[in-house]
Amino acid sequence: MKNTLRIAIQKSGRLSEQSLKLINECGIQFNHGKSRLKAVSYNFPAEFLFLRDDDIPGYVEDGVADLGIVGENEMAEKAKDVLLIKRLGFSKCRLSLAIQRDVEYTEPSFFRNKNIATSYPRILNQFLEDKKIAAQIHEISGSVEIAPSIGLADAVCDIVSSGSTLLSNGLKEVETIFRSEAVLLANHRASEEKKDLIDQLVFRINSVQAGKGNKYILLNAPEDATEAIVELLPGMRSPTIVPLAMSGWNSIHSVVQEDQFWDVIEKLREAGAEGILVVPIEKMIL
């Protein structure tokens, strides 16, 4: 459809679930059954394609999809001619080299002349070239962790989230070569109409992410402590101060970044703040 965004999403897995959650938080609704490979939104001009993650960069490059949500590792491995619009902050993981747990490791030169099994030969080869290490790469599509125990390889290079899969296969992680998260990709040749829709979607995503990264704080403060408390709460521009019915007291409202939250709360209490309420922010328009 000419003025409808076609958005490719991984058809299953954690990245798929988090992508769908983000779309829902952006207020875009559609019916999606588990077996469906396509769905159309009924309140935003968008159509969703549910695909294998490693196919998504190619679909976006070819223009079959206007946008794609995929792991940055897949974008780098496929090396398609696509535009990275935005890093989305979820499905974070790393691509790491791992060896058998009882083998001693000191530095990357360990891998010289070794056999390494991986599903990411392009990224691995770039790492080895950068380190000037000659090694043999065995590309396999799945069950990479089993390669050392069956004699196929001396090491593996695979995606790691918690590291539990490596441990259960008698391996230890020794080098991280690439860090990844979900990214939003776009086709370079999008029409002006579709660029406008992409801007609308990115605006919604930014608003959702800004809300998640902040907390709304309401507190009561005596007038003689208000100035000191305001210094602790810069807010988006400046805190809101509202006089209370009780003489000599103010209600102060502000926004605090999530990563500063507990430090700020302690300082507010020390400065004389009382009745502190903390409210999650669903969306925040900057």
Short mmCIF file of the C-alpha atoms (twelve columns), coordinates in Angstrom:
data_MODEL
# 
_entry.id   MODEL 
# 
loop_
_atom_site.group_PDB 
_atom_site.id 
_atom_site.type_symbol 
_atom_site.label_atom_id 
_atom_site.label_alt_id 
_atom_site.label_comp_id 
_atom_site.label_asym_id 
_atom_site.label_seq_id 
_atom_site.Cartn_x 
_atom_site.Cartn_y 
_atom_site.Cartn_z 
_atom_site.pdbx_PDB_model_num 
ATOM 1   C CA . MET A 1   0.000  0.000   0.000  1 
ATOM 2   C CA . LYS A 2   1.426  3.300   -1.167 1 
ATOM 3   C CA . ASN A 3   0.994  5.342   2.024  1 
ATOM 4   C CA . THR A 4   1.266  2.518   4.528  1 
ATOM 5   C CA . LEU A 5   4.489  1.690   6.372  1 
ATOM 6   C CA . ARG A 6   5.543  -1.935  6.080  1 
ATOM 7   C CA . ILE A 7   7.422  -2.859  9.241  1 
ATOM 8   C CA . ALA A 8   9.335  -6.141  9.547  1 
ATOM 9   C CA . ILE A 9   9.528  -7.744  12.989 1 
ATOM 10  C CA . GLN A 10  11.095 -11.005 14.134 1 
ATOM 11  C CA . LYS A 11  8.324  -13.594 14.136 1 
ATOM 12  C CA . SER A 12  9.183  -15.200 17.490 1 
ATOM 13  C CA . GLY A 13  11.507 -14.894 20.457 1 
ATOM 14  C CA . ARG A 14  12.297 -12.272 23.068 1 
ATOM 15  C CA . LEU A 15  13.137 -9.561  20.549 1 
ATOM 16  C CA . SER A 16  9.759  -10.123 18.906 1 
ATOM 17  C CA . GLU A 17  7.916  -9.805  22.214 1 
ATOM 18  C CA . GLN A 18  9.720  -6.602  23.150 1 
ATOM 19  C CA . SER A 19  9.224  -5.124  19.671 1 
ATOM 20  C CA . LEU A 20  5.481  -5.776  19.854 1 
ATOM 21  C CA . LYS A 21  5.379  -4.274  23.353 1 
ATOM 22  C CA . LEU A 22  7.048  -1.095  22.052 1 
ATOM 23  C CA . ILE A 23  4.615  -0.850  19.130 1 
ATOM 24  C CA . ASN A 24  1.707  -1.241  21.556 1 
ATOM 25  C CA . GLU A 25  3.137  1.435   23.881 1 
ATOM 26  C CA . CYS A 26  3.262  3.756   20.863 1 
ATOM 27  C CA . GLY A 27  -0.529 3.405   20.654 1 
ATOM 28  C CA . ILE A 28  -0.471 1.321   17.465 1 
ATOM 29  C CA . GLN A 29  -2.949 -1.544  17.567 1 
ATOM 30  C CA . PHE A 30  -3.443 -4.598  15.370 1 
ATOM 31  C CA . ASN A 31  -4.559 -8.201  15.645 1 
ATOM 32  C CA . HIS A 32  -1.697 -10.677 15.648 1 
ATOM 33  C CA . GLY A 33  -2.243 -14.400 15.969 1 
ATOM 34  C CA . LYS A 34  0.721  -16.711 16.581 1 
ATOM 35  C CA . SER A 35  0.526  -18.285 13.137 1 
ATOM 36  C CA . ARG A 36  -0.006 -15.064 11.179 1 
ATOM 37  C CA . LEU A 37  2.864  -13.705 9.094  1 
ATOM 38  C CA . LYS A 38  1.206  -10.365 8.332  1 
ATOM 39  C CA . ALA A 39  -1.045 -7.970  10.225 1 
ATOM 40  C CA . VAL A 40  -2.492 -4.508  9.526  1 
ATOM 41  C CA . SER A 41  -2.950 -1.782  12.130 1 
ATOM 42  C CA . TYR A 42  -6.445 -0.365  12.415 1 
ATOM 43  C CA . ASN A 43  -5.427 2.980   13.979 1 
ATOM 44  C CA . PHE A 44  -2.114 3.816   12.240 1 
ATOM 45  C CA . PRO A 45  -1.104 3.401   8.571  1 
ATOM 46  C CA . ALA A 46  1.193  0.430   9.154  1 
ATOM 47  C CA . GLU A 47  1.417  -3.197  8.064  1 
ATOM 48  C CA . PHE A 48  3.559  -5.670  9.999  1 
ATOM 49  C CA . LEU A 49  5.532  -8.545  8.465  1 
ATOM 50  C CA . PHE A 50  6.693  -11.324 10.802 1 
ATOM 51  C CA . LEU A 51  9.975  -12.758 9.488  1 
ATOM 52  C CA . ARG A 52  13.157 -14.562 10.448 1 
ATOM 53  C CA . ASP A 53  15.517 -12.067 12.085 1 
ATOM 54  C CA . ASP A 54  18.375 -12.731 9.655  1 
ATOM 55  C CA . ASP A 55  16.079 -12.002 6.689  1 
ATOM 56  C CA . ILE A 56  14.951 -8.591  7.919  1 
ATOM 57  C CA . PRO A 57  17.956 -6.465  6.806  1 
ATOM 58  C CA . GLY A 58  17.615 -7.860  3.260  1 
ATOM 59  C CA . TYR A 59  13.880 -7.184  3.116  1 
ATOM 60  C CA . VAL A 60  14.508 -3.591  4.210  1 
ATOM 61  C CA . GLU A 61  17.316 -3.114  1.670  1 
ATOM 62  C CA . ASP A 62  15.108 -4.436  -1.144 1 
ATOM 63  C CA . GLY A 63  12.223 -2.159  -0.141 1 
ATOM 64  C CA . VAL A 64  9.854  -5.041  0.612  1 
ATOM 65  C CA . ALA A 65  9.733  -3.520  4.111  1 
ATOM 66  C CA . ASP A 66  10.137 0.190   4.801  1 
ATOM 67  C CA . LEU A 67  11.325 -0.419  8.366  1 
ATOM 68  C CA . GLY A 68  12.700 -3.329  10.333 1 
ATOM 69  C CA . ILE A 69  13.326 -4.012  14.007 1 
ATOM 70  C CA . VAL A 70  16.246 -6.391  14.415 1 
ATOM 71  C CA . GLY A 71  19.318 -7.027  16.536 1 
ATOM 72  C CA . GLU A 72  22.284 -4.815  15.669 1 
ATOM 73  C CA . ASN A 73  24.334 -8.012  15.386 1 
ATOM 74  C CA . GLU A 74  22.179 -9.151  12.449 1 
ATOM 75  C CA . MET A 75  22.459 -5.737  10.814 1 
ATOM 76  C CA . ALA A 76  26.255 -5.859  11.074 1 
ATOM 77  C CA . GLU A 77  26.526 -9.478  9.951  1 
ATOM 78  C CA . LYS A 78  24.323 -9.081  6.867  1 
ATOM 79  C CA . ALA A 79  25.938 -5.723  5.950  1 
ATOM 80  C CA . LYS A 80  22.971 -4.647  3.834  1 
ATOM 81  C CA . ASP A 81  22.567 -1.114  2.501  1 
ATOM 82  C CA . VAL A 82  20.098 0.112   5.116  1 
ATOM 83  C CA . LEU A 83  19.759 3.200   7.265  1 
ATOM 84  C CA . LEU A 84  20.052 2.854   11.040 1 
ATOM 85  C CA . ILE A 85  17.300 5.128   12.361 1 
ATOM 86  C CA . LYS A 86  17.465 4.470   16.078 1 
ATOM 87  C CA . ARG A 87  18.861 2.183   18.747 1 
ATOM 88  C CA . LEU A 88  15.924 0.962   20.822 1 
ATOM 89  C CA . GLY A 89  17.557 0.019   24.121 1 
ATOM 90  C CA . PHE A 90  16.181 -3.514  24.546 1 
ATOM 91  C CA . SER A 91  17.318 -7.063  23.684 1 
ATOM 92  C CA . LYS A 92  20.863 -6.160  24.686 1 
ATOM 93  C CA . CYS A 93  23.447 -8.875  24.259 1 
ATOM 94  C CA . ARG A 94  27.026 -9.388  23.139 1 
ATOM 95  C CA . LEU A 95  28.905 -11.502 20.623 1 
ATOM 96  C CA . SER A 96  31.726 -13.221 22.444 1 
ATOM 97  C CA . LEU A 97  34.493 -15.741 21.963 1 
ATOM 98  C CA . ALA A 98  34.395 -18.713 24.321 1 
ATOM 99  C CA . ILE A 99  36.664 -21.681 24.959 1 
ATOM 100 C CA . GLN A 100 36.508 -24.830 27.059 1 
ATOM 101 C CA . ARG A 101 36.419 -24.033 30.753 1 
ATOM 102 C CA . ASP A 102 39.602 -25.942 31.662 1 
ATOM 103 C CA . VAL A 103 41.754 -24.237 28.993 1 
ATOM 104 C CA . GLU A 104 44.003 -21.370 30.114 1 
ATOM 105 C CA . TYR A 105 43.459 -18.030 28.358 1 
ATOM 106 C CA . THR A 106 45.542 -14.849 28.481 1 
ATOM 107 C CA . GLU A 107 45.029 -12.727 25.351 1 
ATOM 108 C CA . PRO A 108 43.469 -12.723 21.838 1 
ATOM 109 C CA . SER A 109 46.613 -14.196 20.280 1 
ATOM 110 C CA . PHE A 110 45.396 -17.466 21.810 1 
ATOM 111 C CA . PHE A 111 43.141 -17.830 18.758 1 
ATOM 112 C CA . ARG A 112 46.002 -17.789 16.230 1 
ATOM 113 C CA . ASN A 113 45.689 -20.875 14.000 1 
ATOM 114 C CA . LYS A 114 42.696 -22.088 16.000 1 
ATOM 115 C CA . ASN A 115 39.389 -23.356 14.558 1 
ATOM 116 C CA . ILE A 116 36.442 -21.179 15.596 1 
ATOM 117 C CA . ALA A 117 32.782 -22.114 15.056 1 
ATOM 118 C CA . THR A 118 30.264 -19.307 14.624 1 
ATOM 119 C CA . SER A 119 27.049 -18.140 12.991 1 
ATOM 120 C CA . TYR A 120 28.596 -14.676 12.572 1 
ATOM 121 C CA . PRO A 121 31.601 -15.110 10.254 1 
ATOM 122 C CA . ARG A 122 31.626 -11.504 9.004  1 
ATOM 123 C CA . ILE A 123 31.825 -9.914  12.457 1 
ATOM 124 C CA . LEU A 124 34.325 -12.512 13.660 1 
ATOM 125 C CA . ASN A 125 36.533 -12.096 10.604 1 
ATOM 126 C CA . GLN A 126 36.605 -8.317  11.143 1 
ATOM 127 C CA . PHE A 127 37.722 -8.823  14.747 1 
ATOM 128 C CA . LEU A 128 40.459 -11.237 13.720 1 
ATOM 129 C CA . GLU A 129 41.675 -8.894  10.977 1 
ATOM 130 C CA . ASP A 130 41.788 -5.968  13.409 1 
ATOM 131 C CA . LYS A 131 43.880 -8.060  15.814 1 
ATOM 132 C CA . LYS A 132 46.028 -9.430  12.946 1 
ATOM 133 C CA . ILE A 133 45.170 -12.995 13.937 1 
ATOM 134 C CA . ALA A 134 45.022 -15.791 11.373 1 
ATOM 135 C CA . ALA A 135 42.404 -18.389 12.317 1 
ATOM 136 C CA . GLN A 136 40.029 -20.811 10.609 1 
ATOM 137 C CA . ILE A 137 36.345 -19.898 10.758 1 
ATOM 138 C CA . HIS A 138 33.728 -22.670 10.558 1 
ATOM 139 C CA . GLU A 139 30.305 -21.233 9.789  1 
ATOM 140 C CA . ILE A 140 27.440 -23.217 11.286 1 
ATOM 141 C CA . SER A 141 23.811 -22.163 11.632 1 
ATOM 142 C CA . GLY A 142 22.945 -23.514 15.076 1 
ATOM 143 C CA . SER A 143 24.110 -25.379 18.195 1 
ATOM 144 C CA . VAL A 144 27.407 -23.507 18.084 1 
ATOM 145 C CA . GLU A 145 28.212 -24.249 21.733 1 
ATOM 146 C CA . ILE A 146 28.571 -27.976 21.113 1 
ATOM 147 C CA . ALA A 147 31.391 -27.551 18.571 1 
ATOM 148 C CA . PRO A 148 34.382 -27.841 20.984 1 
ATOM 149 C CA . SER A 149 33.046 -30.926 22.780 1 
ATOM 150 C CA . ILE A 150 32.614 -32.861 19.507 1 
ATOM 151 C CA . GLY A 151 35.991 -31.820 18.128 1 
ATOM 152 C CA . LEU A 152 34.671 -29.499 15.429 1 
ATOM 153 C CA . ALA A 153 36.388 -26.393 16.780 1 
ATOM 154 C CA . ASP A 154 38.742 -25.111 19.471 1 
ATOM 155 C CA . ALA A 155 36.473 -22.180 20.304 1 
ATOM 156 C CA . VAL A 156 33.103 -20.641 19.509 1 
ATOM 157 C CA . CYS A 157 31.912 -17.132 18.752 1 
ATOM 158 C CA . ASP A 158 28.265 -16.710 19.668 1 
ATOM 159 C CA . ILE A 159 25.606 -14.412 21.104 1 
ATOM 160 C CA . VAL A 160 25.652 -14.197 24.914 1 
ATOM 161 C CA . SER A 161 22.977 -12.749 27.178 1 
ATOM 162 C CA . SER A 162 23.385 -14.310 30.626 1 
ATOM 163 C CA . GLY A 163 26.175 -16.766 29.795 1 
ATOM 164 C CA . SER A 164 24.229 -19.742 31.173 1 
ATOM 165 C CA . THR A 165 24.216 -21.586 27.829 1 
ATOM 166 C CA . LEU A 166 28.010 -21.402 27.635 1 
ATOM 167 C CA . LEU A 167 28.379 -22.655 31.202 1 
ATOM 168 C CA . SER A 168 26.013 -25.568 30.627 1 
ATOM 169 C CA . ASN A 169 28.183 -26.637 27.687 1 
ATOM 170 C CA . GLY A 170 31.450 -26.459 29.606 1 
ATOM 171 C CA . LEU A 171 32.590 -23.161 28.061 1 
ATOM 172 C CA . LYS A 172 33.824 -19.842 29.416 1 
ATOM 173 C CA . GLU A 173 33.540 -16.415 27.806 1 
ATOM 174 C CA . VAL A 174 36.946 -14.819 27.202 1 
ATOM 175 C CA . GLU A 175 36.528 -11.960 24.675 1 
ATOM 176 C CA . THR A 176 33.587 -9.718  23.785 1 
ATOM 177 C CA . ILE A 177 33.906 -8.654  20.155 1 
ATOM 178 C CA . PHE A 178 30.563 -6.906  19.491 1 
ATOM 179 C CA . ARG A 179 27.781 -5.387  21.605 1 
ATOM 180 C CA . SER A 180 24.247 -5.451  20.290 1 
ATOM 181 C CA . GLU A 181 20.728 -4.208  20.990 1 
ATOM 182 C CA . ALA A 182 17.517 -3.888  19.011 1 
ATOM 183 C CA . VAL A 183 17.688 -1.248  16.273 1 
ATOM 184 C CA . LEU A 184 15.215 0.362   13.902 1 
ATOM 185 C CA . LEU A 185 16.335 0.109   10.265 1 
ATOM 186 C CA . ALA A 186 14.918 1.935   7.252  1 
ATOM 187 C CA . ASN A 187 15.115 1.709   3.486  1 
ATOM 188 C CA . HIS A 188 17.178 4.514   1.940  1 
ATOM 189 C CA . ARG A 189 14.655 5.106   -0.848 1 
ATOM 190 C CA . ALA A 190 11.520 5.783   1.207  1 
ATOM 191 C CA . SER A 191 9.072  8.252   -0.378 1 
ATOM 192 C CA . GLU A 192 8.428  11.628  1.238  1 
ATOM 193 C CA . GLU A 193 5.021  10.380  2.412  1 
ATOM 194 C CA . LYS A 194 6.615  7.379   4.106  1 
ATOM 195 C CA . LYS A 195 9.399  9.507   5.593  1 
ATOM 196 C CA . ASP A 196 6.684  11.571  7.246  1 
ATOM 197 C CA . LEU A 197 5.118  8.407   8.693  1 
ATOM 198 C CA . ILE A 198 8.550  7.231   9.862  1 
ATOM 199 C CA . ASP A 199 9.040  10.575  11.636 1 
ATOM 200 C CA . GLN A 200 5.668  10.135  13.339 1 
ATOM 201 C CA . LEU A 201 6.607  6.652   14.533 1 
ATOM 202 C CA . VAL A 202 10.044 7.750   15.776 1 
ATOM 203 C CA . PHE A 203 8.389  10.644  17.645 1 
ATOM 204 C CA . ARG A 204 6.146  8.150   19.448 1 
ATOM 205 C CA . ILE A 205 9.094  5.854   20.228 1 
ATOM 206 C CA . ASN A 206 11.098 8.775   21.622 1 
ATOM 207 C CA . SER A 207 8.171  9.767   23.835 1 
ATOM 208 C CA . VAL A 208 7.796  6.232   25.206 1 
ATOM 209 C CA . GLN A 209 11.536 5.907   25.864 1 
ATOM 210 C CA . ALA A 210 11.759 9.319   27.524 1 
ATOM 211 C CA . GLY A 211 8.924  8.313   29.847 1 
ATOM 212 C CA . LYS A 212 10.632 5.051   30.818 1 
ATOM 213 C CA . GLY A 213 13.878 6.841   31.594 1 
ATOM 214 C CA . ASN A 214 12.283 9.272   34.071 1 
ATOM 215 C CA . LYS A 215 10.117 9.416   37.205 1 
ATOM 216 C CA . TYR A 216 7.568  12.073  38.172 1 
ATOM 217 C CA . ILE A 217 8.078  13.259  41.758 1 
ATOM 218 C CA . LEU A 218 5.646  15.164  43.982 1 
ATOM 219 C CA . LEU A 219 6.671  16.268  47.462 1 
ATOM 220 C CA . ASN A 220 5.832  18.688  50.260 1 
ATOM 221 C CA . ALA A 221 8.438  21.110  51.552 1 
ATOM 222 C CA . PRO A 222 8.592  23.924  54.103 1 
ATOM 223 C CA . GLU A 223 9.083  27.342  52.519 1 
ATOM 224 C CA . ASP A 224 12.511 27.806  54.102 1 
ATOM 225 C CA . ALA A 225 13.720 24.567  52.455 1 
ATOM 226 C CA . THR A 226 12.093 25.131  49.062 1 
ATOM 227 C CA . GLU A 227 15.044 26.865  47.426 1 
ATOM 228 C CA . ALA A 228 17.494 24.112  48.447 1 
ATOM 229 C CA . ILE A 229 15.105 21.420  47.246 1 
ATOM 230 C CA . VAL A 230 14.555 23.162  43.913 1 
ATOM 231 C CA . GLU A 231 18.329 23.081  43.386 1 
ATOM 232 C CA . LEU A 232 18.150 19.294  43.645 1 
ATOM 233 C CA . LEU A 233 15.255 19.072  41.150 1 
ATOM 234 C CA . PRO A 234 16.072 20.859  37.903 1 
ATOM 235 C CA . GLY A 235 13.226 19.080  36.084 1 
ATOM 236 C CA . MET A 236 12.637 19.441  32.344 1 
ATOM 237 C CA . ARG A 237 12.930 23.247  32.646 1 
ATOM 238 C CA . SER A 238 12.378 23.957  36.338 1 
ATOM 239 C CA . PRO A 239 10.238 22.354  39.062 1 
ATOM 240 C CA . THR A 240 6.624  23.413  39.573 1 
ATOM 241 C CA . ILE A 241 5.930  25.027  42.959 1 
ATOM 242 C CA . VAL A 242 2.357  25.219  44.285 1 
ATOM 243 C CA . PRO A 243 1.493  26.719  47.721 1 
ATOM 244 C CA . LEU A 244 -0.321 24.325  50.049 1 
ATOM 245 C CA . ALA A 245 -3.436 25.242  52.058 1 
ATOM 246 C CA . MET A 246 -1.220 24.934  55.138 1 
ATOM 247 C CA . SER A 247 0.692  28.180  55.567 1 
ATOM 248 C CA . GLY A 248 4.456  27.968  55.175 1 
ATOM 249 C CA . TRP A 249 4.443  24.856  52.966 1 
ATOM 250 C CA . ASN A 250 4.734  24.213  49.216 1 
ATOM 251 C CA . SER A 251 4.063  21.263  46.944 1 
ATOM 252 C CA . ILE A 252 6.914  20.741  44.486 1 
ATOM 253 C CA . HIS A 253 6.539  18.693  41.276 1 
ATOM 254 C CA . SER A 254 9.396  17.627  39.025 1 
ATOM 255 C CA . VAL A 255 10.887 14.913  36.819 1 
ATOM 256 C CA . VAL A 256 13.976 12.909  37.794 1 
ATOM 257 C CA . GLN A 257 16.037 10.647  35.566 1 
ATOM 258 C CA . GLU A 258 15.781 6.961   36.458 1 
ATOM 259 C CA . ASP A 259 19.540 6.505   36.905 1 
ATOM 260 C CA . GLN A 260 19.693 9.461   39.366 1 
ATOM 261 C CA . PHE A 261 16.541 8.527   41.250 1 
ATOM 262 C CA . TRP A 262 17.797 7.035   44.536 1 
ATOM 263 C CA . ASP A 263 20.598 9.559   44.992 1 
ATOM 264 C CA . VAL A 264 18.117 12.412  44.511 1 
ATOM 265 C CA . ILE A 265 15.547 10.901  46.902 1 
ATOM 266 C CA . GLU A 266 18.103 10.672  49.716 1 
ATOM 267 C CA . LYS A 267 19.194 14.283  49.164 1 
ATOM 268 C CA . LEU A 268 15.569 15.466  49.128 1 
ATOM 269 C CA . ARG A 269 14.885 13.841  52.483 1 
ATOM 270 C CA . GLU A 270 18.019 15.385  53.970 1 
ATOM 271 C CA . ALA A 271 16.921 18.814  52.658 1 
ATOM 272 C CA . GLY A 272 13.555 18.548  54.442 1 
ATOM 273 C CA . ALA A 273 11.180 17.100  51.848 1 
ATOM 274 C CA . GLU A 274 8.194  15.151  53.173 1 
ATOM 275 C CA . GLY A 275 5.355  13.083  51.692 1 
ATOM 276 C CA . ILE A 276 7.389  12.177  48.607 1 
ATOM 277 C CA . LEU A 277 5.324  10.480  45.899 1 
ATOM 278 C CA . VAL A 278 6.975  8.815   42.899 1 
ATOM 279 C CA . VAL A 279 4.853  8.173   39.813 1 
ATOM 280 C CA . PRO A 280 5.895  6.264   36.649 1 
ATOM 281 C CA . ILE A 281 5.647  8.209   33.398 1 
ATOM 282 C CA . GLU A 282 3.919  6.471   30.508 1 
ATOM 283 C CA . LYS A 283 5.095  8.928   27.853 1 
ATOM 284 C CA . MET A 284 6.980  12.207  27.901 1 
ATOM 285 C CA . ILE A 285 6.895  14.710  25.047 1 
ATOM 286 C CA . LEU A 286 10.128 16.696  24.910 1 
# 
